[in-house]
Amino acid sequence: MTAGLDAMLAALEQLLPDRVSRRPADLAAAAHDASSLPAARPDAVVWPLSTDDVVAVVRLASERAIPLTARGAGSSLEGNPIPVRGGIVLDCSRMTRVIAVRPEDLQVDVEPGVVYAALNRELRPHGLFFPPSPGGSADVATIGGMVANNASGIYSVKYGGTRDHVRAATVVTGTGELLRLGNRCRKSASGYHLLGLLVGSEGTLAIATELTLALAGRPAARRQGGFRFADATAAARATAELIRFGIDVAAVEFLDDRTIAALNRFGAFDLVEAPALLLEVHGSEAGVAEAWQAAEDVVRGTGGVPLVLPEGRDAWTIREHATRAIAALRPTAATVRADLAIPIG
Ligand SMILES: Cc1cc2nc3c(=O)[nH]c(=O)nc-3n(C[C@H](O)[C@H](O)[C@H](O)COP(=O)(O)OP(=O)(O)OC[C@H]3O[C@@H](n4cnc5c(N)ncnc54)[C@H](O)[C@@H]3O)c2cc1C
């Protein structure tokens, strides 16, 4: 591969001056993600700034059969941006343009390197937000990485995951062909759902260079809090009942008693060490009051008792400490973070 790679990098340096690197520090930074999986160094890192750049890089790599791995912020927990076969890391984190906000359509067009939290800051004056928050990585995760991972988070119970919000995409296939997938309308004719294949394909099918995302209106009001239960079964039953009664919850997160114990040890939260649900509801002032009351009635009916949170701490601040609190129990051990979901409906 070396001769082919050297020739390719020489060609790339002509095309993208100062945006091709073989510096050890850049290779080391692109060799891992946020998981504890083994790192693997690429042979080079390339930073495209446009769709044309991506087409050029992919074509050169394809012609010479050089492995190519797309990368956003590298915050994945499953190892998928790690270049296990070496070659090129195509780092999309400099493609950061918000191309167009269309408030009337509740849509935005973005490049893949736009960071989730930065996008929502830009949408705020329009009274809009992009809902599928990737939780604790919101301030680093890129939209390209979210789409490739079909990221979802605490608000997915109400708003859905990333897949539900991608309307269209401009992509570059593995041979450097440019495709436009989907369209801006919800309604469309029959046809293969290639956009659906792209979302969640972890960069294996195509590189996304522009994405059209559907947005939601920022709720005028929100309320959050927690409930503790005698056991995990009661907490699970409360969750099922909330959904069954059609209570419009924006977030429902479960913490088991061992996690609560770890949090107490880590952050002195002084919580009762019992399984807990953290809830949030969104809507108008009146809608939130009504939804919270309905949620509380259902949860109390399954044995839930309101959680007393320490002064000045909200439910999500506590939850955000969970990984670090668990890791602190055994600082020398590797931590494997994964989502656990239960089927409802
Ligand atoms: C503390 C913490 C909390 C997290 N919480 C959540 C959570 O609640 N929900 C959740 O879903 N995830 C979560 N994650 C995982 C991760 O942050 C998200 O999945 C995030 O969307 C990954 O984005 P990224 O920019 O870091 O992508 P990367 O990790 O760089 O890449 C992810 C995948 O996207 C591909 N890719 C990147 N850019 C492109 C592109 N332009 N075209 C095609 N493929 C591309 C890569 O090849 C790779 O397969 C968390 C991570 C951390 C560290």
The ligand as a Gaussian input file, in Angstrom:
#p B3LYP/6-31G(d) Opt

LIG

0 1
 C      -20.154000      11.145000      27.371000
 C      -20.793000      10.596000      26.111000
 C      -22.167000      10.480000      26.049000
 C      -22.773000       9.977000      24.885000
 N      -24.132000       9.883000      24.855000
 C      -24.729000       9.444000      23.734000
 C      -26.159000       9.372000      23.667000
 O      -26.875000       9.712000      24.608000
 N      -26.712000       8.922000      22.518000
 C      -25.939000       8.544000      21.444000
 O      -26.506000       8.162000      20.413000
 N      -24.598000       8.590000      21.493000
 C      -23.974000       9.032000      22.598000
 N      -22.607000       9.086000      22.641000
 C      -21.824000       8.586000      21.490000
 C      -21.448000       9.654000      20.431000
 O      -21.147000      10.883000      21.054000
 C      -22.558000       9.901000      19.411000
 O      -22.962000       8.713000      18.778000
 C      -22.170000      10.960000      18.363000
 O      -23.257000      11.148000      17.500000
 C      -20.938000      10.623000      17.533000
 O      -20.605000      11.794000      16.799000
 P      -19.092000      12.127000      16.402000
 O      -19.079000      13.408000      15.650000
 O      -18.213000      12.052000      17.574000
 O      -18.793000      10.937000      15.389000
 P      -17.518000       9.985000      15.326000
 O      -17.383000       9.256000      16.603000
 O      -16.344000      10.723000      14.836000
 O      -17.977000       8.991000      14.176000
 C      -19.120000       8.192000      14.357000
 C      -19.422000       7.429000      13.064000
 O      -19.808000       8.376000      12.084000
 C      -19.065000       8.188000      10.886000
 N      -19.027000       9.507000      10.261000
 C      -18.579000      10.675000      10.785000
 N      -18.774000      11.676000       9.920000
 C      -19.363000      11.133000       8.823000
 C      -19.810000      11.648000       7.582000
 N      -19.687000      12.942000       7.270000
 N      -20.372000      10.792000       6.695000
 C      -20.506000       9.474000       6.973000
 N      -20.095000       8.925000       8.125000
 C      -19.535000       9.754000       9.035000
 C      -17.743000       7.621000      11.369000
 O      -17.095000       6.892000      10.359000
 C      -18.219000       6.700000      12.481000
 O      -18.653000       5.473000      11.949000
 C      -21.974000       9.574000      23.782000
 C      -20.581000       9.701000      23.859000
 C      -19.997000      10.201000      25.005000
 C      -18.499000      10.333000      25.028000

